Each structure stands twice: as C-alpha cells, then as structure tokens.
Amino acid sequence: MDDFLRNFISRKWNLKGLTFTFLDVLLSVCITGTGLALRSTVMEYTPTNTWKLCAILLEFALAILCGAIVHSYTGSRLRAFLTYAVLAIYPTVVANGSLWNINCIYYVILFFLGLYLYSRGNALLGTGSILAGLLIAVFRMRSWWMTLSVAYPVSLNRGWPNFYEIIGKTAFVELYDKVSLLILAGMILTGIYWFADKKVKVTKDMVLRLFLFAAILIPYFAPYMPTWAGYTADVAALIYFMRWPKRFYLPMLHLIVSYSAYACAINGETKLPMVAFSVLLLAMLTIVGVDIYQAAVKGE
C-alpha cells in the first residue's frame, strides 16, 4: 500500500505536452480553494449577480492565462504555477470583482490574451485582442464618468494617484484635461517614431516591457482615472518580475499603490499622502522606461 501511494504521488502525467504530478494538482486545488474562500468573505458587500459570478470565473481564467504567459517566456513550470497562485489571491483582483463588483476583468483579460498571442508569435490576433479590450475599457470608463460626474468634485483625479497629485489636481482642470490627452498621445507617437527611426527590433521580451510601460503610463497621465486604474499594471508587473527576477520590487510597490488607492476610496485616508504614491509610480515608470531603452540599444 505504501509503495502504491508513493508511486501514485510521484507519478508524472502528460496532457498534450503538459507534465504534472498529483502534488501539482493538489496544490492547484488548494490555492483555488483559498482564492474562492477569500472572495466568499467579501461578496456580500455588493449585490451578487451573474456579472459578478462570471467575473470571478474569469479572474481564475486570467490567473491560468498569466501562468501560461510566464511559461511561454521562461519555460519554468515553477514560475508559471507561482504566477497562478499569486493571482488567485491577489488583493486588488479580489477587491475589484468580489468586493466592489467593478469587474474590470472583462476587458483586462483581453489585454493579457493579446500579450499571450504575441508571445506565441501571432501578432495580428494579439493586436486585435488588445484593441478590443481598449474599446471596452473606454466605453465602460465613459459610462462611469457620466454616472459620477455630479457626485464628484471638479478634479483631475478620481482615486488613482496620477501625475496631477504632484502638480495639483484641482488647478486648471478644463485646460489640463484636454492638454494631458495631447501630451499622452504625443508621448506614445514619439515612442513609435523613435522605434521606427532606430529600427528597433520588437522581440517578445520587448513586447512585455512595452506592455507594462503602457499599463503604467496611460493611467498616470490620463485625467479622471478611477481607483482601480492600476489593475492591468498590477498583473503585468508580476509577469515582469517572473521574467526578470531582479525587478522583484516592481509588483510589490505597484500593489502597495493600488491597495492604498482602494483604502483611500473606502476609508477616505491613507498612511501616506497620495502624492507620495504618485512619485512612486513615476519612479517605476522611469525604471521600466530605462529597461526599454537599454534593451533597444542592445537589440534585445
């Protein structure tokens, strides 16, 4: 009997090229159960409907997808499983769907599906998936703005510690909200021009760097960003760390910023002033930008 159990536990199964053991399955079940238990403790705070339940399922699908992305980039089963395990219990992911019923997952998962398709060499479908996610995100953001335009004071910040925490979020609102979009578009177009002019090779690693950079950049300079604007960058920073472990601090710092933004929205205060988190985001944006520049110069 002991030999049977020992052999059963150590035996390796192969499913379409995916090798796993009984312990792998057991750990997956345990971490999934933990994720479900965490969500069950906060679900009652907002109405539970079909949209919320589907969003919870998609959150686990996102964790699996990101694990597949990490495996595609690193070839490491351990890092892929750790990615799934962390995302299954990620505080901001749990809060966004189960607690607040915001359900950003409906468009965020399309972003990462696009990244996965890029990593597998299908740039066309990857671009289409990301653009579809952007369209849904813009539509939902606009609907949210229209709903809350009366309830919120005139401010360039609606929860996310963006650049306007530094220069003043209530100053010249009507001017900055238009100029900021032009500045953001200018940054993106300048980057595209520089890549084209220098004939930078867009490798799989470069795509991941650009993905995280854009996920931090857009909500940082765009006006009226809500508390959950860092959702995509939270997840992308984790994948970035799994690919380049020396950047281990990026997901931790970004999660601190996101969690603090959530805490400020719920409690009305944080341990540090929001401008400190804005400066922290600027530092992270600079670090990823330097990574992109160095990789472009080296042709990586």
CYANA upper distance limits for C-alpha pairs under 8 A (distance plus 0.5 A):
  1 MET  CA      5 LEU  CA      6.78
  2 ASP  CA      6 ARG  CA      6.55
  3 ASP  CA      7 ASN  CA      6.48
  4 PHE  CA      8 PHE  CA      6.47
  5 LEU  CA      9 ILE  CA      6.56
  6 ARG  CA     10 SER  CA      6.70
  7 ASN  CA     11 ARG  CA      6.14
  8 PHE  CA     22 PHE  CA      7.75
  9 ILE  CA     21 THR  CA      7.27
  9 ILE  CA     22 PHE  CA      5.77
  9 ILE  CA     23 LEU  CA      7.02
 10 SER  CA     21 THR  CA      6.83
 10 SER  CA     22 PHE  CA      7.55
 10 SER  CA     23 LEU  CA      8.41
 11 ARG  CA     21 THR  CA      6.42
 11 ARG  CA     22 PHE  CA      7.76
 12 LYS  CA     19 THR  CA      6.89
 12 LYS  CA     20 PHE  CA      6.03
 12 LYS  CA     21 THR  CA      5.26
 12 LYS  CA     22 PHE  CA      8.18
 13 TRP  CA     18 LEU  CA      8.49
 13 TRP  CA     19 THR  CA      6.04
 13 TRP  CA     20 PHE  CA      5.92
 13 TRP  CA     21 THR  CA      6.61
 14 ASN  CA     18 LEU  CA      5.89
 14 ASN  CA     19 THR  CA      4.95
 14 ASN  CA     20 PHE  CA      7.08
 15 LEU  CA     19 THR  CA      6.95
 20 PHE  CA     24 ASP  CA      6.50
 20 PHE  CA     25 VAL  CA      7.93
 21 THR  CA     25 VAL  CA      7.12
 22 PHE  CA     26 LEU  CA      6.66
 23 LEU  CA     27 LEU  CA      6.51
 24 ASP  CA     28 SER  CA      6.67
 25 VAL  CA     29 VAL  CA      6.69
 26 LEU  CA     30 CYS  CA      6.69
 27 LEU  CA     31 ILE  CA      6.63
 28 SER  CA     32 THR  CA      6.53
 28 SER  CA     85 ALA  CA      8.12
 29 VAL  CA     33 GLY  CA      6.53
 30 CYS  CA     34 THR  CA      6.66
 31 ILE  CA     35 GLY  CA      6.69
 31 ILE  CA     85 ALA  CA      6.50
 31 ILE  CA     88 ALA  CA      7.55
 31 ILE  CA     89 ILE  CA      8.48
 32 THR  CA     36 LEU  CA      6.76
 32 THR  CA     60 PHE  CA      8.49
 32 THR  CA     85 ALA  CA      8.29
 32 THR  CA     88 ALA  CA      7.03
 33 GLY  CA     37 ALA  CA      6.56
 34 THR  CA     38 LEU  CA      6.70
 34 THR  CA     89 ILE  CA      7.78
 35 GLY  CA     39 ARG  CA      6.87
 35 GLY  CA     88 ALA  CA      5.76
 35 GLY  CA     89 ILE  CA      5.50
 36 LEU  CA     40 SER  CA      6.64
 37 ALA  CA     41 THR  CA      7.15
 38 LEU  CA     42 VAL  CA      7.80
 38 LEU  CA     89 ILE  CA      7.79
 38 LEU  CA     94 VAL  CA      8.07
 39 ARG  CA     43 MET  CA      6.55
 39 ARG  CA     94 VAL  CA      6.67
 39 ARG  CA     98 SER  CA      6.14
 39 ARG  CA     99 LEU  CA      8.12
 40 SER  CA     44 GLU  CA      8.25
 40 SER  CA     98 SER  CA      8.25
 42 VAL  CA     95 ALA  CA      8.48
 42 VAL  CA     98 SER  CA      6.78
 42 VAL  CA     99 LEU  CA      5.71
 43 MET  CA     47 PRO  CA      8.18
 43 MET  CA     48 THR  CA      7.27
 43 MET  CA     98 SER  CA      5.43
 43 MET  CA     99 LEU  CA      5.89
 44 GLU  CA     48 THR  CA      7.61
 44 GLU  CA     99 LEU  CA      8.17
 45 TYR  CA     99 LEU  CA      6.66
 45 TYR  CA    100 TRP  CA      8.13
 46 THR  CA     98 SER  CA      8.41
 46 THR  CA     99 LEU  CA      6.87
 46 THR  CA    100 TRP  CA      6.78
 46 THR  CA    101 ASN  CA      7.01
 47 PRO  CA    101 ASN  CA      8.19
 48 THR  CA     52 LYS  CA      6.46
 48 THR  CA     53 LEU  CA      7.67
 48 THR  CA    101 ASN  CA      8.45
 49 ASN  CA     53 LEU  CA      6.90
 50 THR  CA     54 CYS  CA      6.53
 51 TRP  CA     55 ALA  CA      6.53
 51 TRP  CA    103 ASN  CA      8.26
 52 LYS  CA     56 ILE  CA      6.78
 52 LYS  CA     97 GLY  CA      6.88
 52 LYS  CA     98 SER  CA      7.25
 52 LYS  CA    101 ASN  CA      6.49
 52 LYS  CA    103 ASN  CA      7.30
 53 LEU  CA     57 LEU  CA      7.02
 54 CYS  CA     58 LEU  CA      6.72
 55 ALA  CA     59 GLU  CA      6.65
 55 ALA  CA     97 GLY  CA      6.95
 55 ALA  CA    103 ASN  CA      6.37
 55 ALA  CA    105 ILE  CA      6.77
 55 ALA  CA    106 TYR  CA      7.41
 56 ILE  CA     60 PHE  CA      7.23
 56 ILE  CA     97 GLY  CA      7.09
 56 ILE  CA     98 SER  CA      7.52
 57 LEU  CA     61 ALA  CA      6.84
 58 LEU  CA     62 LEU  CA      6.46
 58 LEU  CA    105 ILE  CA      7.23
 58 LEU  CA    106 TYR  CA      8.09
 58 LEU  CA    109 ILE  CA      8.16
 59 GLU  CA     63 ALA  CA      6.84
 59 GLU  CA     88 ALA  CA      7.91
 59 GLU  CA     93 VAL  CA      7.94
 59 GLU  CA    105 ILE  CA      7.01
 60 PHE  CA     64 ILE  CA      6.84
 60 PHE  CA     87 LEU  CA      8.36
 60 PHE  CA     88 ALA  CA      6.65
 61 ALA  CA     65 LEU  CA      6.58
 62 LEU  CA     66 CYS  CA      6.51
 62 LEU  CA    109 ILE  CA      6.41
 62 LEU  CA    112 PHE  CA      8.27
 63 ALA  CA     67 GLY  CA      6.66
 63 ALA  CA     83 THR  CA      7.48
 63 ALA  CA     84 TYR  CA      5.17
 63 ALA  CA     85 ALA  CA      8.17
 63 ALA  CA     87 LEU  CA      5.85
 63 ALA  CA     88 ALA  CA      6.65
 64 ILE  CA     68 ALA  CA      6.78
 64 ILE  CA     84 TYR  CA      6.17
 65 LEU  CA     69 ILE  CA      6.77
 65 LEU  CA    112 PHE  CA      8.00
 65 LEU  CA    113 LEU  CA      7.75
 65 LEU  CA    116 TYR  CA      8.13
 66 CYS  CA     70 VAL  CA      6.68
 66 CYS  CA     80 ALA  CA      8.16
 66 CYS  CA     83 THR  CA      7.25
 66 CYS  CA     84 TYR  CA      7.42
 66 CYS  CA    112 PHE  CA      7.68
 66 CYS  CA    116 TYR  CA      8.44
 66 CYS  CA    239 ILE  CA      7.70
 67 GLY  CA     71 HIS  CA      6.68
 67 GLY  CA     79 ARG  CA      8.14
 67 GLY  CA     80 ALA  CA      4.72
 67 GLY  CA     81 PHE  CA      6.65
 67 GLY  CA     82 LEU  CA      8.23
 67 GLY  CA     83 THR  CA      5.79
 67 GLY  CA     84 TYR  CA      5.84
 68 ALA  CA     72 SER  CA      6.58
 68 ALA  CA     80 ALA  CA      6.91
 68 ALA  CA    116 TYR  CA      8.17
 69 ILE  CA     73 TYR  CA      6.79
 69 ILE  CA     80 ALA  CA      8.27
 69 ILE  CA    115 LEU  CA      8.20
 69 ILE  CA    116 TYR  CA      5.96
 69 ILE  CA    119 SER  CA      7.73
 69 ILE  CA    239 ILE  CA      8.33
 70 VAL  CA     74 THR  CA      6.40
 70 VAL  CA     75 GLY  CA      7.96
 70 VAL  CA     76 SER  CA      8.13
 70 VAL  CA     79 ARG  CA      7.33
 70 VAL  CA     80 ALA  CA      5.83
 70 VAL  CA     83 THR  CA      7.95
 70 VAL  CA    239 ILE  CA      6.77
 70 VAL  CA    242 MET  CA      7.22
 70 VAL  CA    243 ARG  CA      7.43
 71 HIS  CA     75 GLY  CA      5.10
 71 HIS  CA     76 SER  CA      5.97
 71 HIS  CA     77 ARG  CA      6.78
 71 HIS  CA     79 ARG  CA      7.67
 71 HIS  CA     80 ALA  CA      5.74
 72 SER  CA    119 SER  CA      7.27
 72 SER  CA    120 ARG  CA      8.00
 73 TYR  CA    119 SER  CA      7.81
 73 TYR  CA    205 ASP  CA      8.33
 73 TYR  CA    243 ARG  CA      7.15
 74 THR  CA     79 ARG  CA      8.38
 74 THR  CA    242 MET  CA      8.42
 74 THR  CA    243 ARG  CA      6.78
 76 SER  CA     80 ALA  CA      6.77
 77 ARG  CA     81 PHE  CA      6.62
 78 LEU  CA     82 LEU  CA      6.62
 79 ARG  CA     83 THR  CA      6.59
 79 ARG  CA    242 MET  CA      6.92
 80 ALA  CA     84 TYR  CA      7.00
 81 PHE  CA     85 ALA  CA      6.61
 82 LEU  CA     86 VAL  CA      6.53
 83 THR  CA     87 LEU  CA      6.64
 83 THR  CA    238 LEU  CA      7.91
 83 THR  CA    239 ILE  CA      7.85
 83 THR  CA    242 MET  CA      8.24
 84 TYR  CA     88 ALA  CA      6.51
 85 ALA  CA     89 ILE  CA      7.42
 86 VAL  CA     90 TYR  CA      6.33
 87 LEU  CA     93 VAL  CA      8.02
 87 LEU  CA    235 VAL  CA      8.08
 89 ILE  CA     93 VAL  CA      8.13
 89 ILE  CA     94 VAL  CA      7.32
 90 TYR  CA     94 VAL  CA      6.74
 91 PRO  CA     95 ALA  CA      6.58
 91 PRO  CA    259 TYR  CA      8.08
 92 THR  CA     96 ASN  CA      6.43
 92 THR  CA    231 TYR  CA      7.73
 92 THR  CA    255 LEU  CA      8.06
 92 THR  CA    258 SER  CA      7.46
 92 THR  CA    259 TYR  CA      6.90
 93 VAL  CA     97 GLY  CA      7.07
 93 VAL  CA    231 TYR  CA      7.80
 94 VAL  CA     98 SER  CA      6.11
 94 VAL  CA     99 LEU  CA      7.34
 95 ALA  CA     99 LEU  CA      5.14
 95 ALA  CA    100 TRP  CA      6.54
 96 ASN  CA    100 TRP  CA      5.82
 96 ASN  CA    101 ASN  CA      6.68
 96 ASN  CA    102 ILE  CA      6.05
 96 ASN  CA    103 ASN  CA      6.58
 96 ASN  CA    104 CYS  CA      7.60
 96 ASN  CA    228 TRP  CA      7.69
 97 GLY  CA    101 ASN  CA      5.04
 97 GLY  CA    102 ILE  CA      6.09
 97 GLY  CA    103 ASN  CA      5.22
 97 GLY  CA    104 CYS  CA      7.91
 97 GLY  CA    105 ILE  CA      8.24
104 CYS  CA    108 VAL  CA      6.60
104 CYS  CA    137 ALA  CA      8.47
104 CYS  CA    231 TYR  CA      8.23
105 ILE  CA    109 ILE  CA      6.13
106 TYR  CA    110 LEU  CA      7.88
107 TYR  CA    111 PHE  CA      7.34
107 TYR  CA    132 ALA  CA      8.30
107 TYR  CA    133 GLY  CA      5.05
107 TYR  CA    134 LEU  CA      7.72
107 TYR  CA    136 ILE  CA      6.54
107 TYR  CA    137 ALA  CA      6.57
108 VAL  CA    112 PHE  CA      7.21
108 VAL  CA    133 GLY  CA      7.04
108 VAL  CA    231 TYR  CA      8.38
108 VAL  CA    232 THR  CA      6.75
109 ILE  CA    113 LEU  CA      6.52
109 ILE  CA    133 GLY  CA      8.30
110 LEU  CA    114 GLY  CA      6.61
110 LEU  CA    129 SER  CA      5.94
110 LEU  CA    130 ILE  CA      6.36
110 LEU  CA    132 ALA  CA      7.60
110 LEU  CA    133 GLY  CA      5.64
111 PHE  CA    115 LEU  CA      6.90
111 PHE  CA    129 SER  CA      6.95
111 PHE  CA    130 ILE  CA      5.14
111 PHE  CA    133 GLY  CA      6.35
111 PHE  CA    134 LEU  CA      8.43
112 PHE  CA    116 TYR  CA      6.55
112 PHE  CA    130 ILE  CA      8.22
113 LEU  CA    117 LEU  CA      6.68
113 LEU  CA    126 GLY  CA      7.50
113 LEU  CA    129 SER  CA      7.12
113 LEU  CA    130 ILE  CA      8.16
114 GLY  CA    118 TYR  CA      6.67
114 GLY  CA    125 LEU  CA      7.41
114 GLY  CA    126 GLY  CA      4.23
114 GLY  CA    127 THR  CA      6.63
114 GLY  CA    128 GLY  CA      7.80
114 GLY  CA    129 SER  CA      5.43
114 GLY  CA    130 ILE  CA      5.76
115 LEU  CA    119 SER  CA      6.71
115 LEU  CA    126 GLY  CA      6.71
115 LEU  CA    130 ILE  CA      8.37
115 LEU  CA    207 VAL  CA      8.29
115 LEU  CA    208 LEU  CA      7.96
115 LEU  CA    211 PHE  CA      8.38
116 TYR  CA    120 ARG  CA      6.83
116 TYR  CA    126 GLY  CA      7.84
117 LEU  CA    121 GLY  CA      6.86
117 LEU  CA    122 ASN  CA      5.67
117 LEU  CA    123 ALA  CA      7.14
117 LEU  CA    125 LEU  CA      7.18
117 LEU  CA    126 GLY  CA      5.39
118 TYR  CA    122 ASN  CA      5.70
118 TYR  CA    123 ALA  CA      5.45
118 TYR  CA    125 LEU  CA      8.47
118 TYR  CA    126 GLY  CA      5.81
118 TYR  CA    127 THR  CA      8.46
118 TYR  CA    204 LYS  CA      7.62
118 TYR  CA    207 VAL  CA      8.27
119 SER  CA    204 LYS  CA      6.19
122 ASN  CA    126 GLY  CA      6.61
123 ALA  CA    127 THR  CA      6.50
124 LEU  CA    128 GLY  CA      6.80
125 LEU  CA    129 SER  CA      6.60
126 GLY  CA    130 ILE  CA      6.83
127 THR  CA    131 LEU  CA      6.61
128 GLY  CA    132 ALA  CA      6.59
129 SER  CA    133 GLY  CA      6.76
130 ILE  CA    134 LEU  CA      6.72
131 LEU  CA    135 LEU  CA      6.73
132 ALA  CA    136 ILE  CA      6.87
133 GLY  CA    137 ALA  CA      6.56
134 LEU  CA    138 VAL  CA      6.56
135 LEU  CA    139 PHE  CA      6.67
136 ILE  CA    140 ARG  CA      6.62
137 ALA  CA    141 MET  CA      6.44
138 VAL  CA    142 ARG  CA      6.53
139 PHE  CA    143 SER  CA      6.77
140 ARG  CA    144 TRP  CA      6.67
141 MET  CA    145 TRP  CA      6.67
142 ARG  CA    146 MET  CA      6.73
143 SER  CA    147 THR  CA      6.77
144 TRP  CA    148 LEU  CA      6.75
145 TRP  CA    149 SER  CA      6.12
148 LEU  CA    152 TYR  CA      6.65
152 TYR  CA    158 ARG  CA      8.28
154 VAL  CA    170 THR  CA      7.05
154 VAL  CA    173 VAL  CA      7.74
155 SER  CA    169 LYS  CA      5.94
155 SER  CA    170 THR  CA      5.24
155 SER  CA    171 ALA  CA      8.44
155 SER  CA    173 VAL  CA      6.98
155 SER  CA    224 TYR  CA      7.77
156 LEU  CA    164 TYR  CA      7.06
156 LEU  CA    169 LYS  CA      5.43
156 LEU  CA    170 THR  CA      6.86
156 LEU  CA    173 VAL  CA      6.73
156 LEU  CA    176 TYR  CA      8.47
156 LEU  CA    177 ASP  CA      7.41
156 LEU  CA    223 PRO  CA      5.63
156 LEU  CA    224 TYR  CA      5.43
156 LEU  CA    225 MET  CA      8.32
157 ASN  CA    161 PRO  CA      7.59
157 ASN  CA    162 ASN  CA      7.47
157 ASN  CA    164 TYR  CA      7.36
157 ASN  CA    165 GLU  CA      7.95
157 ASN  CA    169 LYS  CA      6.47
157 ASN  CA    223 PRO  CA      6.90
157 ASN  CA    224 TYR  CA      5.29
157 ASN  CA    225 MET  CA      6.49
157 ASN  CA    226 PRO  CA      7.90
158 ARG  CA    224 TYR  CA      5.69
158 ARG  CA    225 MET  CA      6.04
158 ARG  CA    226 PRO  CA      5.39
158 ARG  CA    227 THR  CA      7.20
159 GLY  CA    225 MET  CA      7.11
159 GLY  CA    226 PRO  CA      5.33
159 GLY  CA    227 THR  CA      4.62
159 GLY  CA    228 TRP  CA      8.33
159 GLY  CA    261 ALA  CA      6.68
159 GLY  CA    262 TYR  CA      8.42
159 GLY  CA    264 CYS  CA      8.17
159 GLY  CA    265 ALA  CA      7.04
160 TRP  CA    219 PRO  CA      8.34
160 TRP  CA    225 MET  CA      6.11
160 TRP  CA    226 PRO  CA      5.86
160 TRP  CA    227 THR  CA      5.05
160 TRP  CA    228 TRP  CA      7.52
160 TRP  CA    229 ALA  CA      6.84
160 TRP  CA    230 GLY  CA      8.13
160 TRP  CA    258 SER  CA      8.39
160 TRP  CA    261 ALA  CA      6.56
161 PRO  CA    165 GLU  CA      6.59
161 PRO  CA    220 TYR  CA      8.03
161 PRO  CA    261 ALA  CA      7.67
161 PRO  CA    274 MET  CA      6.38
161 PRO  CA    275 VAL  CA      7.22
161 PRO  CA    277 PHE  CA      6.71
161 PRO  CA    278 SER  CA      5.46
162 ASN  CA    219 PRO  CA      7.31
162 ASN  CA    220 TYR  CA      4.90
162 ASN  CA    221 PHE  CA      6.85
162 ASN  CA    222 ALA  CA      8.42
162 ASN  CA    225 MET  CA      8.10
162 ASN  CA    278 SER  CA      5.99
162 ASN  CA    281 LEU  CA      8.39
163 PHE  CA    167 ILE  CA      7.53
163 PHE  CA    220 TYR  CA      6.15
163 PHE  CA    221 PHE  CA      6.31
163 PHE  CA    278 SER  CA      6.65
163 PHE  CA    282 LEU  CA      8.39
164 TYR  CA    168 GLY  CA      5.80
164 TYR  CA    169 LYS  CA      5.22
164 TYR  CA    221 PHE  CA      8.31
165 GLU  CA    169 LYS  CA      6.03
165 GLU  CA    274 MET  CA      7.41
165 GLU  CA    275 VAL  CA      5.61
165 GLU  CA    278 SER  CA      6.92
166 ILE  CA    275 VAL  CA      6.30
166 ILE  CA    278 SER  CA      7.49
166 ILE  CA    279 VAL  CA      8.09
169 LYS  CA    173 VAL  CA      7.87
172 PHE  CA    176 TYR  CA      6.48
173 VAL  CA    177 ASP  CA      6.39
174 GLU  CA    178 LYS  CA      7.51
175 LEU  CA    179 VAL  CA      6.73
176 TYR  CA    180 SER  CA      5.95
177 ASP  CA    181 LEU  CA      7.29
177 ASP  CA    222 ALA  CA      8.30
177 ASP  CA    223 PRO  CA      6.19
178 LYS  CA    182 LEU  CA      7.20
179 VAL  CA    183 ILE  CA      6.65
180 SER  CA    184 LEU  CA      6.56
180 SER  CA    221 PHE  CA      6.88
180 SER  CA    222 ALA  CA      6.76
180 SER  CA    223 PRO  CA      7.50
181 LEU  CA    185 ALA  CA      6.58
181 LEU  CA    221 PHE  CA      8.07
181 LEU  CA    222 ALA  CA      6.58
181 LEU  CA    223 PRO  CA      8.22
182 LEU  CA    186 GLY  CA      6.45
183 ILE  CA    187 MET  CA      6.67
184 LEU  CA    188 ILE  CA      6.89
184 LEU  CA    218 ILE  CA      7.67
184 LEU  CA    221 PHE  CA      6.83
184 LEU  CA    222 ALA  CA      7.54
185 ALA  CA    189 LEU  CA      6.60
186 GLY  CA    190 THR  CA      6.38
187 MET  CA    191 GLY  CA      6.66
188 ILE  CA    192 ILE  CA      6.79
189 LEU  CA    193 TYR  CA      6.61
190 THR  CA    194 TRP  CA      6.61
191 GLY  CA    195 PHE  CA      6.70
192 ILE  CA    196 ALA  CA      6.70
193 TYR  CA    197 ASP  CA      6.41
194 TRP  CA    198 LYS  CA      6.47
195 PHE  CA    199 LYS  CA      6.24
195 PHE  CA    200 VAL  CA      5.63
196 ALA  CA    200 VAL  CA      7.11
200 VAL  CA    296 ALA  CA      6.35
200 VAL  CA    297 VAL  CA      8.42
200 VAL  CA    299 GLY  CA      7.31
201 LYS  CA    296 ALA  CA      7.85
201 LYS  CA    299 GLY  CA      6.90
201 LYS  CA    300 GLU  CA      8.08
202 VAL  CA    206 MET  CA      6.11
202 VAL  CA    207 VAL  CA      6.98
203 THR  CA    207 VAL  CA      6.79
203 THR  CA    300 GLU  CA      7.40
204 LYS  CA    208 LEU  CA      7.14
205 ASP  CA    209 ARG  CA      6.92
205 ASP  CA    300 GLU  CA      7.92
206 MET  CA    210 LEU  CA      6.62
206 MET  CA    292 ILE  CA      7.49
206 MET  CA    295 ALA  CA      7.89
206 MET  CA    296 ALA  CA      8.45
206 MET  CA    300 GLU  CA      7.70
207 VAL  CA    211 PHE  CA      6.47
208 LEU  CA    212 LEU  CA      6.89
208 LEU  CA    240 TYR  CA      7.65
209 ARG  CA    213 PHE  CA      6.68
209 ARG  CA    240 TYR  CA      7.98
209 ARG  CA    288 VAL  CA      7.40
209 ARG  CA    291 ASP  CA      8.01
209 ARG  CA    292 ILE  CA      6.75
210 LEU  CA    214 ALA  CA      6.52
210 LEU  CA    292 ILE  CA      7.68
211 PHE  CA    215 ALA  CA      6.65
211 PHE  CA    236 ALA  CA      7.96
212 LEU  CA    216 ILE  CA      6.82
212 LEU  CA    233 ALA  CA      6.55
212 LEU  CA    236 ALA  CA      6.10
212 LEU  CA    237 ALA  CA      6.98
212 LEU  CA    240 TYR  CA      8.07
212 LEU  CA    288 VAL  CA      8.14
213 PHE  CA    217 LEU  CA      6.40
213 PHE  CA    285 LEU  CA      6.91
213 PHE  CA    288 VAL  CA      6.60
213 PHE  CA    289 GLY  CA      7.24
214 ALA  CA    218 ILE  CA      6.32
215 ALA  CA    219 PRO  CA      7.71
215 ALA  CA    230 GLY  CA      8.02
215 ALA  CA    232 THR  CA      6.57
215 ALA  CA    233 ALA  CA      5.47
215 ALA  CA    236 ALA  CA      8.20
216 ILE  CA    220 TYR  CA      6.69
216 ILE  CA    230 GLY  CA      7.66
216 ILE  CA    233 ALA  CA      6.35
216 ILE  CA    281 LEU  CA      8.04
216 ILE  CA    285 LEU  CA      6.94
217 LEU  CA    221 PHE  CA      6.89
217 LEU  CA    285 LEU  CA      7.32
218 ILE  CA    222 ALA  CA      6.29
219 PRO  CA    223 PRO  CA      8.12
219 PRO  CA    225 MET  CA      6.58
219 PRO  CA    229 ALA  CA      6.56
219 PRO  CA    230 GLY  CA      7.71
220 TYR  CA    281 LEU  CA      8.26
225 MET  CA    229 ALA  CA      6.53
227 THR  CA    258 SER  CA      8.01
227 THR  CA    261 ALA  CA      6.12
227 THR  CA    262 TYR  CA      6.57
227 THR  CA    265 ALA  CA      7.56
228 TRP  CA    258 SER  CA      7.63
228 TRP  CA    261 ALA  CA      8.27
228 TRP  CA    262 TYR  CA      7.87
230 GLY  CA    234 ASP  CA      6.50
230 GLY  CA    254 HIS  CA      8.42
230 GLY  CA    258 SER  CA      6.63
231 TYR  CA    235 VAL  CA      7.24
231 TYR  CA    258 SER  CA      8.18
232 THR  CA    236 ALA  CA      6.61
233 ALA  CA    237 ALA  CA      6.22
233 ALA  CA    254 HIS  CA      8.07
234 ASP  CA    238 LEU  CA      7.21
234 ASP  CA    251 PRO  CA      6.79
234 ASP  CA    254 HIS  CA      6.59
234 ASP  CA    255 LEU  CA      6.51
234 ASP  CA    258 SER  CA      8.18
235 VAL  CA    239 ILE  CA      7.15
235 VAL  CA    251 PRO  CA      8.30
236 ALA  CA    240 TYR  CA      6.62
237 ALA  CA    241 PHE  CA      6.68
237 ALA  CA    250 LEU  CA      6.52
237 ALA  CA    251 PRO  CA      5.25
237 ALA  CA    254 HIS  CA      8.08
238 LEU  CA    242 MET  CA      6.84
238 LEU  CA    250 LEU  CA      8.19
238 LEU  CA    251 PRO  CA      5.64
239 ILE  CA    243 ARG  CA      6.78
240 TYR  CA    244 TRP  CA      6.55
240 TYR  CA    245 PRO  CA      8.45
240 TYR  CA    247 ARG  CA      7.96
241 PHE  CA    245 PRO  CA      5.39
241 PHE  CA    246 LYS  CA      7.67
241 PHE  CA    247 ARG  CA      5.84
241 PHE  CA    248 PHE  CA      5.66
241 PHE  CA    249 TYR  CA      8.45
241 PHE  CA    250 LEU  CA      7.62
241 PHE  CA    251 PRO  CA      7.52
244 TRP  CA    248 PHE  CA      8.20
248 PHE  CA    252 MET  CA      7.82
249 TYR  CA    253 LEU  CA      6.48
250 LEU  CA    254 HIS  CA      6.57
250 LEU  CA    284 MET  CA      7.40
251 PRO  CA    255 LEU  CA      6.41
252 MET  CA    256 ILE  CA      6.76
253 LEU  CA    257 VAL  CA      6.90
253 LEU  CA    280 LEU  CA      8.33
254 HIS  CA    258 SER  CA      6.71
254 HIS  CA    281 LEU  CA      7.83
255 LEU  CA    259 TYR  CA      6.39
256 ILE  CA    260 SER  CA      6.47
257 VAL  CA    261 ALA  CA      6.70
257 VAL  CA    277 PHE  CA      6.32
257 VAL  CA    281 LEU  CA      8.33
258 SER  CA    262 TYR  CA      6.81
259 TYR  CA    263 ALA  CA      6.63
260 SER  CA    264 CYS  CA      6.53
260 SER  CA    270 THR  CA      6.73
261 ALA  CA    265 ALA  CA      6.77
261 ALA  CA    270 THR  CA      8.48
261 ALA  CA    274 MET  CA      8.47
262 TYR  CA    266 ILE  CA      6.77
263 ALA  CA    267 ASN  CA      6.17
263 ALA  CA    268 GLY  CA      7.72
263 ALA  CA    269 GLU  CA      7.49
263 ALA  CA    270 THR  CA      7.03
264 CYS  CA    268 GLY  CA      5.04
264 CYS  CA    269 GLU  CA      5.13
264 CYS  CA    270 THR  CA      5.98
265 ALA  CA    269 GLU  CA      8.20
270 THR  CA    274 MET  CA      8.02
272 LEU  CA    276 ALA  CA      7.15
272 LEU  CA    277 PHE  CA      8.37
273 PRO  CA    277 PHE  CA      7.90
274 MET  CA    278 SER  CA      6.94
275 VAL  CA    279 VAL  CA      6.81
276 ALA  CA    280 LEU  CA      6.75
277 PHE  CA    281 LEU  CA      6.70
278 SER  CA    282 LEU  CA      6.84
279 VAL  CA    283 ALA  CA      6.79
280 LEU  CA    284 MET  CA      6.86
281 LEU  CA    285 LEU  CA      6.58
282 LEU  CA    286 THR  CA      6.67
283 ALA  CA    287 ILE  CA      6.76
284 MET  CA    288 VAL  CA      6.80
285 LEU  CA    289 GLY  CA      6.53
286 THR  CA    290 VAL  CA      6.60
287 ILE  CA    291 ASP  CA      6.81
288 VAL  CA    292 ILE  CA      6.77
289 GLY  CA    293 TYR  CA      6.78
290 VAL  CA    294 GLN  CA      6.58
291 ASP  CA    295 ALA  CA      6.57
292 ILE  CA    296 ALA  CA      6.52
293 TYR  CA    297 VAL  CA      6.69
294 GLN  CA    298 LYS  CA      6.70
295 ALA  CA    299 GLY  CA      6.34
295 ALA  CA    300 GLU  CA      5.45
296 ALA  CA    300 GLU  CA      6.74
